[in-house]
Amino acid sequence: MVFGAAVPSGANPSENAFHGLRVEPARTIPPETLADAQGKAAEFPLKTDKWQLVVFGYTHCADVCPMTLHRTALLLKQLGDDGARLQPVFISIDGDRDTPETVRDFTRKFDARIVGLTGKPETLQAVANEFNVVVRRFRGQSSLAYKLEHSSFMYLLDPQGRVRLLYPASSDLAGIAQDLRMLWRSP
C-alpha cells in the first residue's frame, strides 16, 4: 500500500468511518524547498494552521490533472465557509516545463485559493517519492513534447504536515467534505 499501513475506513467498527484510506500512524513528510507561483522559495509542507489537500500533476496534462483541480474547486464550494480551513496544494511533477508562472496560470483557472508549487526536477521527484507517486515519462516528437502518466491520489495533511488520509482522485466529494468536518470537530 502507499504508506505501509493505509487502513480502510470501517476497519474497526467502534471507530468513526472515513471515506478515504486512513494512514496509521500518520506519516510526517520531511520539509522540502519548492517554488511558489511568484518564483519565491516555499517550504512544503506549507507552514499553516490549515489542513492541506495535496495533489500532484502537471500543466500539460489533458485530462486527469484538470479534472482533479476542478473537483478540488467544487470541494471548496461544497465546504462553503469551512473551505477557509482547507489549503489545496498542486505540486508539479514536471519541473522541466512547469515554471512558477505556468503553474500559477493553471491553478487559477480552477480556484485562486489553490497553491501551485514547482521546482527543479530532482526536488519534485524527491517530494513525489515521499508520497509514493508513480510517474512514467513517454517520449514525444521533441525533447519537450513528452507525456507523463502518474498515480492520481489526493493526500490530506493535518496542520502538522502529516498525511492522514488518501483519496483516489475520483472520490465522492461529499464524503471528503464529511471526513473533513469530522476531523475538524475532533479534539
N, C-alpha and C positions, 0 to 999 in steps of 0.2 A: 504494500500500500504506500501511498505518497509519503507519510510521515511516520512510518513504523506502526503506529497504533491509532489509526483513524477508526473511530468507533461508530458503527451505525446508530442512528437515533433509535431509541426504544430498546437498546441492548439490555438495560436494567429497568424493568417496569416501574420501579419506585422513583426513578429519576424523571425529570421533565424531558420529554422527547423533542429533539431538534429536527428540523427538516434537512439540515446539512450533516456532513460527517464530522463528528467531534474529533479533535486531535487531543489525545490524552497520553502523557501530560501535554499541556500547551507548549508549543515549540517556540523558543526565542530565536529570532532572526538576528544575526550579527549585523551591526551597522555597516553601511557602505555609502560612499560619497558618489552621488549621481549629479546630473544637471537638470535644473528645473526649466520651465518654459522661457525664462529670461536668460538662460545660459549660466545662471549662478549655481554654485555648489549647494546641494541639498542632501542632507543626511537621510538615508532611508534605513529602517522605518522612520517615518516622519515623527518629529518631536511634537506631539499634540495630545490633548486630553480627549480626543475623539477616537472612536473605533474606525479602523481603516478597512475598506473593501478593495483589495488589490487584484488587478487583472494584468496579464501580460499579453502583448500583441505587437503589431507594427502598422504603420500608417499606410502602407501599400497593400494591405490585406483587402480583399474584395468582398468578404462575406462574414466570417466569424467575428473578427475584431469590431467592425462597425456594429454588428448586431449586439455584441456583448455591451458595448458602450451605450447603445440605445436602450437596452434593458436596464443598465445602471441608472440612466437618467429617469426611466419610468419608475424604478425603485425609489429614487429620491422624491419624485412626485407623490408616490403612494405613501411615503412616510410623512408627508406634509411638514409641519413644524419640527417633528422629530428628525427630519433629514439633516438638520444642523448638527446632530450628534454623530453623523457618519461622514468620513472623508474618503471619497472614492479616489483611487490612485491607479493610473495607467502607466505601466513600465514597458518601455520599448524593448524588443528583443533584436532590433535591427540598428545597431549603432553605426553601421556604415552609411545608411541613408536617412535615418531619423534624427534630424537636428532638433534643437530646442524649439525652433520656430515651427517646423512641420508637426511636431508633437502638439504644440500649443494650438495650432490651427485645427488639427484633427480632433482633439478633445473638446474644443469649444463648439464644434458642430453639434455636439450632443448635450453638453451642460457645462457652463463656465465653472462649476464647482469641482469638476474632475481635475485633479492634479496630474499633469503629464511629466514623466521623468525619462531621461535618456542618458547616454554616456558613451564611454569607449566600449567597443565590442567585448573586450575581455572582462570589463567590470560588469556589464549587463549579463554576460554569461555566468559570472560568479553569483550574482543575485538570483538568476533563474535557477541555478543549480541548488541554491538553498531551499527553493520551493519544489525541487524535482520537476521543473518544467522541461518537457522533451521538445527539442527544436531540431527540425531537419531542413536543410537548405537544398533546393533544387536549382540547377543551372538554367540560366536564360540565354538569350542570344548575345548578351554582352555582360560584362562584369557586374553591372548594376541592375541588370534586368533578370533578377532571380526571384524565386518564390520561396516562402518559408511555410512550413507546416509546424504546428505546435499544439501541445496539450492546452485545453482551454477550461480552466477552473477559475472560480472566484475564491479568494482567500480572505477570511475575516480575521483581522488582527485586533486585539484589545488595545487599550491606550498604552500599555507597557510594551507594545510591539511583538506580542506573542501570537502565533497562529492558533486560533481557537476552533474554527470551523472551515470546512471546504464545501464548495458548491459547484456542481457541473454548470457550465455557462448557460444551459437551458433550464436551470432550476426554476420552480414556481416562485414568482416574486412575492406573492402573498405569504408564502412560507418563510422566505428570508426576512420579510418585514416582521412576521410574528416572532421569529427567533431573536431578532434584534431587540424588540420590545421586551421579550422575556429576559434577555441578558441585561438590559438597562434597568429592569426592576430588581434584579438580584443585588444583594449587598456586595 
